[in-house]
């Protein structure tokens, strides 16, 4: 009887964890493909799960922080979806790569597609330059269903407080890396030049290291082998 109660309690606890986990992770979120380094460029994925059993998501609106303006925002084409990019003029122009930028993207809206029940969709966007003096960026999102229900993922989490009911997507920024901040540029450069993008080591030298060692050991083996042959011949002559 005691065992049955323990088993039932365990099952109930496990079920509760699964239910809570499903609720906690079924939010509109944002994650970089690779890293999102401060002052650099990155490709972001806005992941949108459909949380309703009787309706489909038909529109996603993502608002970009005005106090952290991004001079470059390029959505990836997604079959079946129409994208609309809205810009606003800056009170004070920004200088990027020696050129003045007078307007920035403040909103991107995807519509016309459908995310059915039990499904999710990712919306990739190439962005830059990311803020140099911030640890994160908050993107407020609005999800619309085909039954006219609207869910506003706009609540910002407060330190030490419980997670909001409808939290806004938050992008964590990592430490700046080098001078070339374009997403993927370091990887391509590393492939072309043979240098490790993270540490600046010459990969070609690192790759040749094991070959050099193997060659040295091979030569040493040959020398030892020849020595053995010479010793054997000398021994035979002494015996004769």
FIFI-911630 format. One record per atom (N, C-alpha, C): residue in one letter; x, y, z. Coordinates in steps of 0.02 Angstrom, whole numbers, padded with zeros to 5 digits, always signed. Layout:
! FIFI-911630
aXYZ/...
END
This chain:
! FIFI-911630
x+00042-00060+00000/x+00000+00000+00000/x+00043+00062+00000/x+00096+00060+00043/x+00142+00117+00047/x+00177+00129-00019/x+00196+00072-00051/x+00230+00077-00116/x+00185+00109-00168/x+00121+00090-00167/x+00074+00118-00216/x+00066+00193-00207/x+00064+00215-00143/x+00058+00286-00130/x+00118+00325-00154/x+00177+00296-00143/x+00239+00327-00165/x+00240+00332-00241/x+00220+00278-00275/x+00219+00277-00348/x+00171+00329-00375/x+00112+00333-00343/x+00062+00381-00365/x+00087+00453-00356/x+00119+00465-00299/x+00145+00532-00286/x+00199+00551-00336/x+00242+00503-00352/x+00296+00515-00401/x+00267+00530-00469/x+00217+00491-00488/x+00186+00501-00554/x+00153+00569-00557/x+00119+00588-00502/x+00085+00653-00500/x+00135+00709-00505/x+00192+00703-00470/x+00243+00754-00472/x+00273+00760-00541/x+00286+00703-00572/x+00315+00703-00640/x+00267+00736-00689/x+00202+00719-00682/x+00152+00748-00726/x+00148+00823-00717/x+00153+00846-00655/x+00151+00917-00641/x+00210+00953-00673/x+00269+00922-00669/x+00329+00951-00698/x+00321+00958-00773/x+00293+00906-00804/x+00284+00908-00877/x+00235+00962-00897/x+00180+00968-00859/x+00131+01020-00874/x+00160+01089-00866/x+00196+01100-00810/x+00226+01165-00797/x+00280+01181-00848/x+00319+01130-00866/x+00373+01140-00915/x+00344+01160-00982/x+00289+01126-01002/x+00258+01142-01066/x+00233+01213-01067/x+00205+01235-01011/x+00179+01303-01007/x+00236+01353-01008/x+00291+01337-00972/x+00347+01384-00966/x+00383+01394-01032/x+00388+01341-01072/x+00427+01347-01133/x+00386+01364-01195/x+00319+01368-01187/x+00277+01382-01245/x+00267+01457-01254/x+00322+01493-01258/x+00320+01565-01266/x+00355+01584-01332/x+00337+01642-01357/x+00375+01670-01413/x+00444+01690-01386/x+00496+01665-01419/x+00564+01678-01394/x+00610+01698-01451/x+00671+01718-01433/x+00721+01736-01483/x+00788+01706-01462/x+00821+01676-01511/x+00887+01646-01500/x+00932+01662-01561/x+00996+01676-01549/x+01041+01687-01606/x+01063+01622-01636/x+01079+01624-01700/x+01111+01566-01733/x+01186+01576-01722/x+01213+01540-01674/x+01283+01551-01654/x+01283+01597-01594/x+01316+01654-01599/x+01320+01701-01545/x+01296+01770-01567/x+01275+01809-01519/x+01257+01879-01531/x+01305+01922-01491/x+01360+01940-01522/x+01413+01977-01487/x+01399+02052-01488/x+01415+02084-01433/x+01406+02156-01428/x+01443+02193-01484/x+01409+02240-01515/x+01440+02279-01568/x+01446+02242-01634/x+01418+02181-01638/x+01425+02141-01699/x+01360+02131-01736/x+01361+02084-01782/x+01303+02066-01821/x+01285+01994-01805/x+01221+01977-01811/x+01199+01909-01795/x+01135+01893-01833/x+01120+01829-01839/x+01057+01806-01866/x+01015+01781-01807/x+00956+01809-01799/x+00912+01791-01744/x+00853+01750-01768/x+00833+01702-01728/x+00774+01661-01742/x+00720+01678-01692/x+00664+01704-01716/x+00606+01715-01673/x+00562+01652-01679/x+00559+01615-01624/x+00522+01552-01624/x+00452+01562-01597/x+00402+01542-01637/x+00333+01553-01619/x+00295+01487-01615/x+00278+01464-01555/x+00237+01404-01548/x+00163+01421-01550/x+00123+01375-01576/x+00051+01385-01574/x+00024+01354-01510/x-00005+01395-01467/x-00027+01372-01401/x-00101+01353-01398/x-00136+01357-01453/x-00207+01343-01452/x-00223+01278-01490/x-00273+01241-01464/x-00293+01178-01496/x-00345+01189-01550/x-00378+01247-01549/x-00433+01259-01595/x-00422+01320-01639/x-00360+01343-01644/x-00346+01402-01686/x-00274+01399-01711/x-00261+01435-01765/x-00194+01438-01795/x-00166+01509-01790/x-00101+01514-01782/x-00068+01579-01782/x-00061+01603-01853/x-00082+01665-01866/x-00080+01691-01934/x-00039+01755-01941/x-00015+01781-01884/x+00025+01842-01888/x+00071+01848-01828/x+00132+01873-01841/x+00179+01889-01788/x+00207+01959-01800/x+00204+01999-01748/x+00231+02067-01751/x+00287+02073-01700/x+00346+02092-01722/x+00403+02100-01677/x+00424+02173-01676/x+00424+02203-01617/x+00444+02273-01609/x+00517+02276-01586/x+00557+02316-01621/x+00627+02322-01605/x+00637+02382-01558/x+00681+02374-01507/x+00690+02427-01457/x+00715+02492-01488/x+00679+02546-01476/x+00697+02611-01503/x+00760+02639-01470/x+00770+02622-01407/x+00829+02648-01372/x+00892+02609-01388/x+00886+02555-01427/x+00943+02517-01451/x+00936+02506-01527/x+00940+02560-01565/x+00926+02557-01637/x+00974+02511-01675/x+00945+02472-01719/x+00984+02428-01763/x+00983+02457-01834/x+01041+02469-01861/x+01045+02501-01928/x+01033+02451-01985/x+01038+02387-01970/x+01028+02336-02021/x+00981+02282-01995/x+00924+02273-02029/x+00876+02221-02012/x+00851+02190-02077/x+00868+02127-02089/x+00849+02094-02151/x+00815+02027-02137/x+00749+02024-02143/x+00712+01962-02132/x+00726+01911-02187/x+00727+01848-02169/x+00735+01795-02219/x+00667+01779-02249/x+00666+01765-02314/x+00604+01749-02347/x+00578+01681-02322/x+00514+01679-02304/x+00483+01617-02281/x+00424+01602-02326/x+00426+01546-02361/x+00371+01529-02407/x+00303+01529-02371/x+00255+01562-02402/x+00188+01564-02374/x+00175+01624-02329/x+00228+01661-02313/x+00221+01718-02268/x+00241+01782-02304/x+00205+01836-02288/x+00221+01902-02315/x+00252+01943-02258/x+00308+01976-02272/x+00342+02015-02220/x+00339+02089-02236/x+00327+02128-02184/x+00324+02201-02191/x+00372+02232-02140/x+00418+02274-02164/x+00468+02306-02121/x+00452+02380-02115/x+00444+02403-02053/x+00430+02473-02041/x+00491+02508-02012/x+00504+02569-02037/x+00562+02608-02014/x+00540+02675-01985/x+00584+02704-01946/x+00571+02770-01920/x+00635+02812-01924/x+00626+02877-01932/x+00684+02922-01938/x+00713+02936-01869/x+00778+02941-01868/x+00814+02955-01805/x+00820+03030-01794/x+00813+03050-01731/x+00823+03120-01714/x+00896+03140-01725/x+00940+03090-01711/x+01012+03101-01719/x+01040+03045-01762/x+01063+03060-01823/x+01090+03009-01868/x+01148+02970-01836/x+01153+02906-01856/x+01208+02864-01833/x+01259+02855-01889/x+01321+02846-01870/x+01374+02834-01920/x+01395+02761-01916/x+01386+02725-01971/x+01402+02654-01974/x+01445+02642-02035/x+01505+02614-02024/x+01552+02601-02078/x+01565+02664-02120/x+01569+02720-02087/x+01585+02783-02121/x+01526+02816-02155/x+01466+02786-02150/x+01408+02815-02182/x+01356+02834-02129/x+01320+02888-02144/x+01268+02911-02098/x+01203+02873-02111/x+01172+02852-02056/x+01108+02816-02059/x+01055+02860-02027/x+01003+02877-02065/x+00952+02922-02041/x+00889+02888-02016/x+00881+02823-02031/x+00822+02788-02008/x+00839+02716-01990/x+00799+02687-01945/x+00810+02619-01922/x+00744+02581-01922/x+00749+02515-01921/x+00689+02473-01919/x+00661+02471-01848/x+00597+02481-01842/x+00564+02479-01776/x+00514+02422-01770/x+00493+02393-01827/x+00444+02339-01823/x+00448+02295-01885/x+00442+02229-01874/x+00438+02181-01929/x+00376+02138-01917/x+00334+02132-01968/x+00272+02094-01962/x+00268+02040-02015/x+00255+01978-01993/x+00245+01922-02039/x+00171+01905-02038/x+00140+01895-02096/x+00069+01879-02099/x+00055+01836-02160/x-00006+01809-02164/x-00026+01771-02222/x-00013+01697-02218/x+00032+01676-02173/x+00047+01606-02164/x+00003+01575-02110/x+00021+01515-02089/x-00019+01481-02038/x+00025+01434-01998/x+00019+01439-01931/x+00051+01392-01886/x-00005+01354-01851/x-00013+01291-01868/x-00069+01253-01842/x-00058+01230-01771/x-00110+01203-01739/x-00105+01177-01671/x-00050+01124-01665/x-00011+01129-01612/x+00042+01081-01602/x+00103+01092-01645/x+00106+01149-01679/x+00162+01164-01724/x+00197+01228-01701/x+00256+01241-01731/x+00290+01304-01718/x+00324+01327-01783/x+00343+01390-01785/x+00376+01418-01843/x+00433+01464-01820/x+00488+01463-01857/x+00544+01508-01842/x+00548+01562-01895/x+00562+01623-01872/x+00566+01681-01916/x+00636+01711-01910/x+00682+01694-01956/x+00751+01719-01952/x+00759+01790-01977/x+00801+01828-01941/x+00815+01897-01959/x+00889+01911-01949/x+00921+01940-01999/x+00991+01961-01992/x+00991+02033-01966/x+01028+02044-01911/x+01026+02111-01880/x+01097+02135-01863/x+01102+02201-01853/x+01165+02231-01831/x+01159+02308-01837/x+01206+02344-01812/x+01254+02320-01763/x+01221+02317-01695/x+01237+02263-01658/x+01208+02255-01592/x+01239+02305-01544/x+01203+02323-01491/x+01228+02372-01443/x+01295+02350-01413/x+01338+02398-01400/x+01403+02382-01371/x+01404+02389-01295/x+01355+02425-01269/x+01354+02439-01197/x+01293+02410-01162/x+01269+02353-01186/x+01211+02320-01156/x+01222+02245-01153/x+01190+02212-01105/x+01196+02140-01097/x+01138+02102-01129/x+01085+02138-01147/x+01028+02105-01177/x+00985+02154-01216/x+00942+02126-01257/x+00893+02166-01294/x+00825+02134-01285/x+00774+02176-01278/x+00705+02151-01269/x+00664+02168-01331/x+00635+02116-01361/x+00593+02124-01420/x+00521+02108-01402/x+00478+02157-01402/x+00408+02145-01385/x+00371+02118-01446/x+00335+02062-01436/x+00303+02028-01492/x+00228+02022-01481/x+00191+02022-01536/x+00119+02014-01534/x+00099+01957-01581/x+00065+01907-01553/x+00045+01848-01590/x-00030+01849-01601/x-00051+01840-01665/x-00122+01843-01681/x-00146+01776-01709/x-00204+01753-01685/x-00233+01690-01707/x-00290+01703-01756/x-00309+01651-01793/x-00362+01660-01843/x-00432+01665-01813/x-00438+01658-01746/x-00502+01669-01713/x-00504+01740-01682/x-00457+01782-01705/x-00451+01852-01683/x-00423+01861-01613/x-00399+01807-01583/x-00367+01814-01518/x-00297+01843-01528/x-00278+01889-01484/x-00212+01922-01488/x-00176+01911-01421/x-00116+01886-01425/x-00075+01876-01365/x-00015+01923-01369/x-00008+01965-01319/x+00046+02015-01318/x+00104+01992-01274/x+00158+01971-01306/x+00218+01950-01270/x+00261+02011-01258/x+00241+02051-01208/x+00274+02116-01198/x+00297+02128-01127/x+00283+02081-01082/x+00302+02092-01012/x+00376+02080-01001/x+00409+02127-00969/x+00480+02120-00955/x+00491+02091-00885/x+00534+02040-00882/x+00548+02007-00818/x+00587+02054-00772/x+00572+02050-00708/x+00606+02090-00658/x+00650+02045-00615/x+00709+02070-00600/x+00757+02030-00561/x+00727+02010-00494/x+00732+01946-00478/x+00707+01920-00415/x+00633+01905-00414/x+00597+01922-00468/x+00525+01909-00472/x+00511+01848-00516/x+00451+01821-00508/x+00431+01764-00548/x+00424+01784-00622/x+00429+01734-00666/x+00423+01748-00737/x+00353+01774-00753/x+00348+01826-00793/x+00282+01853-00811/x+00239+01802-00849/x+00175+01814-00851/x+00130+01769-00885/x+00143+01769-00961/x+00156+01828-00988/x+00171+01834-01060/x+00237+01873-01069/x+00293+01841-01056/x+00358+01875-01059/x+00378+01895-01130/x+00412+01951-01135/x+00439+01974-01199/x+00501+01933-01216/x+00514+01920-01280/x+00575+01885-01300/x+00637+01926-01281/x+00686+01894-01251/x+00747+01928-01229/x+00808+01896-01263/x+00850+01938-01294/x+00911+01915-01326/x+00970+01931-01281/x+01008+01880-01261/x+01067+01889-01220/x+01127+01904-01265/x+01164+01956-01248/x+01223+01975-01288/x+01286+01950-01254/x+01333+01927-01296/x+01397+01902-01270/x+01450+01955-01279/x+01510+01943-01251/x+01565+01991-01256/x+01585+02002-01328/x+01608+02062-01343/x+01629+02080-01412/x+01689+02038-01432/x+01694+02024-01497/x+01749+01984-01524/x+01781+02020-01583/x+01842+02043-01574/x+01881+02071-01629/x+01849+02131-01662/x+01873+02146-01722/x+01850+02205-01759/x+01797+02188-01810/x+01797+02125-01835/x+01749+02106-01886/x+01689+02075-01853/x+01633+02113-01851/x+01574+02090-01814/x+01522+02057-01857/x+01532+02052-01922/x+01480+02024-01964/x+01470+01951-01949/x+01406+01931-01944/x+01390+01861-01928/x+01417+01816-01983/x+01454+01765-01963/x+01480+01716-02010/x+01545+01736-02042/x+01565+01799-02037/x+01626+01822-02070/x+01687+01789-02041/x+01688+01783-01975/x+01746+01753-01943/x+01752+01679-01963/x+01696+01645-01966/x+01698+01575-01985/x+01725+01566-02055/x+01700+01607-02102/x+01724+01603-02170/x+01798+01620-02175/x+01819+01672-02138/x+01889+01693-02140/x+01933+01638-02112/x+01908+01605-02059/x+01947+01552-02029/x+01957+01494-02078/x+01904+01479-02117/x+01909+01425-02165/x+01957+01442-02221/x+01956+01506-02242/x+01998+01526-02298/x+02071+01536-02280/x+02084+01560-02219/x+02153+01575-02199/x+02184+01522-02155/x+02141+01475-02130/x+02168+01423-02088/x+02181+01446-02017/x+02148+01501-01997/x+02158+01527-01929/x+02095+01517-01888/x+02105+01500-01826/x+02049+01491-01780/x+02020+01558-01762/x+01954+01568-01775/x+01923+01634-01763/x+01922+01652-01690/x+01919+01604-01646/x+01914+01620-01575/x+01980+01638-01543/x+02036+01607-01564/x+02099+01617-01531/x+02154+01645-01576/x+02142+01646-01641/x+02192+01674-01686/x+02251+01628-01698/x+02245+01564-01682/x+02299+01517-01695/x+02296+01493-01767/x+02353+01478-01795/x+02357+01454-01863/x+02339+01380-01863/x+02279+01364-01891/x+02256+01295-01891/x+02299+01251-01936/x+02328+01282-01989/x+02369+01243-02033/x+02430+01216-01996/x+02458+01258-01951/x+02515+01235-01912/x+02493+01182-01863/x+02432+01192-01834/x+02407+01143-01786/x+02394+01076-01820/x+02368+01079-01882/x+02354+01018-01918/x+02418+00981-01937/x+02472+01019-01951/x+02534+00987-01972/x+02573+00960-01913/x+02552+00981-01851/x+02588+00958-01792/x+02590+00883-01787/x+02533+00848-01789/x+02533+00775-01785/x+02572+00743-01841/x+02569+00773-01904/x+02607+00744-01960/x+02682+00747-01947/x+02705+00805-01921/x+02776+00813-01908/x+02800+00763-01856/x+02760+00754-01804/x+02778+00706-01752/x+02781+00636-01780/x+02731+00619-01822/x+02730+00552-01851/x+02791+00540-01895/x+02810+00592-01934/x+02868+00584-01977/x+02932+00575-01936/x+02937+00614-01881/x+02996+00608-01839/x+03002+00539-01809/x+02945+00513-01785/x+02945+00446-01756/x+02961+00393-01808/x+02936+00404-01869/x+02951+00357-01923/x+03025+00355-01939/x+03056+00414-01944/x+03128+00417-01958/x+03167+00384-01902/x+03147+00398-01840/x+03181+00368-01783/x+03176+00292-01786/x+03118+00268-01806/x+03109+00196-01811/x+03154+00166-01864/x+03161+00201-01920/x+03204+00176-01974/x+03276+00173-01950/x+03298+00226-01915/x+03367+00228-01889/x+03379+00170-01841/x+03331+00160-01795/x+03338+00105-01747/x+03339+00038-01784/x+03296+00032-01835/x+03295-00030-01873/x+03361-00043-01908/x+03390+00008-01940/x+03454+00000-01974/x+03509-00018-01925/x+03504+00013-01865/x+03554-00003-01814/x+03550-00076-01794/x+03489-00102-01790/x+03479-00172-01772/x+03507-00218-01825/x+03496-00200-01888/x+03522-00241-01942/x+03599-00242-01941/x+03628-00182-01931/x+03701-00178-01929/x+03728-00218-01870/x+03695-00216-01813/x+03717-00254-01755/x+03714-00328-01768/x+03660-00349-01804/x+03653-00421-01819/x+03707-00444-01866/x+03724-00405-01915/x+03778-00425-01963/x+03845-00431-01927/x+03857-00381-01884/x+03921-00381-01847/x+03925-00443-01802/x+03870-00461-01770/x+03870-00520-01726/x+03882-00583-01764/x+03853-00588-01823/x+03864-00648-01865/x+03938-00653-01885/x+03968-00597-01902/x+04038-00598-01923/x+04083-00621-01865/x+04068-00596-01804/x+04108-00617-01746/x+04099-00691-01733/x+04039-00717-01742/x+04027-00787-01731/x+04062-00830-01782/x+04067-00806-01844/x+04101-00843-01896/x+04176-00842-01883/
END
